Amino acid sequence: ALVPLPAGKVLVAGAFSHIGGTAAGNLARLDATLAVDATFNAGAAGASSTVTAATLLGDGRIVIAGDFFLYNGASVSRLARLSASGALDTSFAPGNGPFGGSINAVASLPGGRLFVAGGIAGYHGVTRGGIVRVHASGALDADFSAGSDALTVNALALGPDGRPIVGGNFSALNGTPRGNFARL
């Protein structure tokens, strides 16, 4: 994942242990010249496994998602919020977080809320098919449900109205036929 950041910087996320000889646990920030930005403090360990998705929040914080269960040695649930400098934001508490398959996308909403999507089966023990909305606190937003159909969402974008547009491997959504794309 690549996320443009202020001042020409770029967040780089994926499955890697080094960038240009610098240790980077699946996450790094590059400066405007694309050199590793040493002021980004993801720590030596970073994310313990692949970071598949990331998004910038309106207040400058960053949300990362993927296959990791540790960030800089701290226990997280495949979803973590970081300060703009890369430190883990421990006020974000997703509990057991997303469960089931892979996380393919995250998108930020006003007020720090998020959409988290992929092949997930649900969030913090609640069944939801492929996509969930999460409060800024990290708790599941129970007011949003795309149903419990087994969906795999591969791509996620927000329309001008803030509603998610999803694409993936599904033919129906809440019993309505869909040709791999839907606006929720």
C-alpha positions as CSV (number, residue, x, y, z in Angstrom):
1,A,0.0,0.0,0.0
2,L,1.1,3.5,-0.7
3,V,-0.4,6.5,1.0
4,P,0.4,10.1,0.1
5,L,1.2,12.2,3.2
6,P,1.7,15.9,3.7
7,A,4.9,17.6,2.6
8,G,5.4,15.2,-0.3
9,K,6.0,12.2,2.0
10,V,4.7,8.7,1.3
11,L,3.8,5.9,3.7
12,V,4.9,2.5,2.2
13,A,3.3,-0.6,3.6
14,G,3.6,-4.3,2.6
15,A,5.7,-7.4,3.3
16,F,9.3,-6.3,3.7
17,S,12.0,-6.1,6.4
18,H,14.2,-3.5,4.9
19,I,14.1,-0.5,2.6
20,G,17.4,0.6,1.1
21,G,19.4,-1.1,3.8
22,T,17.2,0.4,6.6
23,A,15.3,-1.9,8.9
24,A,11.6,-1.4,8.3
25,G,9.0,-3.9,9.7
26,N,6.5,-3.9,6.9
27,L,6.0,-0.2,7.2
28,A,8.1,3.0,6.5
29,R,7.7,6.6,5.6
30,L,9.7,8.1,2.8
31,D,10.5,11.8,2.5
32,A,9.9,13.9,-0.6
33,T,13.1,12.5,-2.2
34,L,11.9,9.0,-1.5
35,A,14.6,8.4,1.1
36,V,13.6,6.6,4.3
37,D,12.4,9.2,6.8
38,A,14.2,8.5,10.0
39,T,11.8,10.7,12.0
40,F,9.0,8.1,11.4
41,N,9.1,5.9,14.5
42,A,7.6,2.6,13.5
43,G,10.4,1.1,15.6
44,A,12.8,-1.7,14.7
45,A,10.0,-4.3,14.9
46,G,7.2,-2.4,13.1
47,A,4.3,-4.6,12.2
48,S,4.9,-8.3,12.8
49,S,3.6,-9.4,9.4
50,T,2.2,-8.0,6.2
51,V,0.5,-4.6,6.2
52,T,-2.1,-4.9,3.4
53,A,-3.9,-1.5,3.7
54,A,-3.4,1.9,5.2
55,T,-5.2,5.3,5.2
56,L,-4.5,8.8,6.5
57,L,-7.0,10.3,8.9
58,G,-8.1,13.9,8.7
59,D,-6.1,14.7,11.9
60,G,-2.8,13.3,10.5
61,R,-3.0,9.9,12.2
62,I,-2.6,6.8,10.2
63,V,-4.5,3.5,10.3
64,I,-2.9,0.3,9.1
65,A,-4.5,-3.1,8.6
66,G,-3.2,-6.5,7.6
67,D,-2.0,-9.9,8.9
68,F,-0.1,-8.6,11.9
69,F,-0.9,-9.2,15.6
70,L,2.0,-7.1,17.0
71,Y,3.1,-3.5,16.4
72,N,6.5,-2.7,17.9
73,G,5.9,-5.6,20.3
74,A,2.5,-4.4,21.5
75,S,-0.5,-6.7,20.9
76,V,-2.9,-5.4,18.2
77,S,-5.7,-7.2,16.2
78,R,-4.8,-6.8,12.6
79,L,-5.8,-3.2,12.8
80,A,-3.9,-0.3,14.4
81,R,-4.0,3.5,14.6
82,L,-0.7,5.3,14.7
83,S,0.3,8.9,15.5
84,A,1.6,10.9,12.6
85,S,5.1,10.0,13.8
86,G,4.5,6.3,13.7
87,A,3.9,5.6,17.4
88,L,1.1,3.2,18.3
89,D,-2.1,5.1,19.4
90,T,-3.2,3.0,22.4
91,S,-6.5,4.9,22.7
92,F,-7.7,3.0,19.6
93,A,-9.2,-0.2,21.0
94,P,-10.6,-2.6,18.3
95,G,-10.8,-5.5,20.7
96,N,-10.4,-8.7,18.7
97,G,-10.9,-6.6,15.5
98,P,-11.5,-8.1,12.1
99,F,-11.7,-11.9,11.9
100,G,-11.9,-14.3,9.0
101,G,-10.0,-13.7,5.8
102,S,-7.7,-11.0,4.6
103,I,-8.1,-7.3,5.0
104,N,-7.8,-5.6,1.5
105,A,-8.8,-2.0,2.1
106,V,-9.4,0.7,4.7
107,A,-10.9,4.1,4.1
108,S,-11.3,7.0,6.5
109,L,-14.5,8.9,7.2
110,P,-14.9,12.3,9.0
111,G,-14.5,12.1,12.7
112,G,-12.0,9.2,12.6
113,R,-14.4,6.5,11.7
114,L,-13.3,3.8,9.2
115,F,-14.5,1.3,6.7
116,V,-12.5,-1.9,6.9
117,A,-13.0,-4.4,4.0
118,G,-11.7,-7.7,2.6
119,G,-12.5,-11.3,3.0
120,I,-13.3,-10.7,6.6
121,A,-16.2,-12.5,8.2
122,G,-16.9,-9.9,10.9
123,Y,-15.5,-7.7,13.6
124,H,-15.0,-8.3,17.3
125,G,-17.1,-11.4,17.3
126,V,-20.0,-9.9,15.3
127,T,-20.7,-11.5,11.9
128,R,-20.5,-9.0,9.0
129,G,-19.8,-10.0,5.4
130,G,-16.8,-8.4,3.8
131,I,-17.0,-4.8,5.2
132,V,-17.5,-3.1,8.5
133,R,-17.6,0.4,9.8
134,V,-15.6,1.2,12.9
135,H,-16.0,4.1,15.3
136,A,-13.0,6.3,16.1
137,S,-12.7,4.5,19.4
138,G,-12.1,1.2,17.5
139,A,-15.5,-0.3,18.4
140,L,-17.8,-1.8,15.7
141,D,-20.4,0.7,14.4
142,A,-23.4,-1.5,14.7
143,D,-25.6,1.0,12.8
144,F,-23.8,-0.1,9.5
145,S,-24.2,-3.6,8.1
146,A,-23.8,-4.9,4.5
147,G,-25.4,-8.1,5.8
148,S,-23.8,-11.4,6.6
149,D,-23.3,-12.7,3.0
150,A,-19.9,-14.2,2.5
151,L,-18.2,-11.3,0.5
152,T,-14.7,-10.7,-0.5
153,V,-14.2,-7.0,-1.0
154,N,-11.0,-6.3,-3.0
155,A,-11.4,-2.6,-3.6
156,L,-13.1,0.2,-1.6
157,A,-13.7,3.8,-2.5
158,L,-15.8,6.5,-0.9
159,G,-18.3,8.3,-3.2
160,P,-18.9,12.0,-2.9
161,D,-21.7,11.3,-0.5
162,G,-19.4,9.3,1.8
163,R,-21.0,6.0,0.9
164,P,-18.7,3.1,0.2
165,I,-18.4,1.7,-3.3
166,V,-17.0,-1.8,-3.2
167,G,-15.7,-4.2,-5.8
168,G,-14.8,-7.9,-5.3
169,N,-15.8,-11.5,-5.6
170,F,-19.5,-11.5,-4.9
171,S,-22.6,-11.9,-7.0
172,A,-25.2,-10.7,-4.5
173,L,-25.4,-8.3,-1.6
174,N,-28.1,-8.7,1.0
175,G,-29.9,-11.0,-1.4
176,T,-29.8,-8.4,-4.3
177,P,-27.9,-9.6,-7.4
178,R,-24.8,-7.6,-7.9
179,G,-22.1,-8.0,-10.6
180,N,-19.0,-7.7,-8.4
181,F,-19.6,-4.0,-7.7
182,A,-22.0,-2.3,-5.3
183,R,-22.7,1.1,-3.7
184,L,-23.7,0.6,0.0
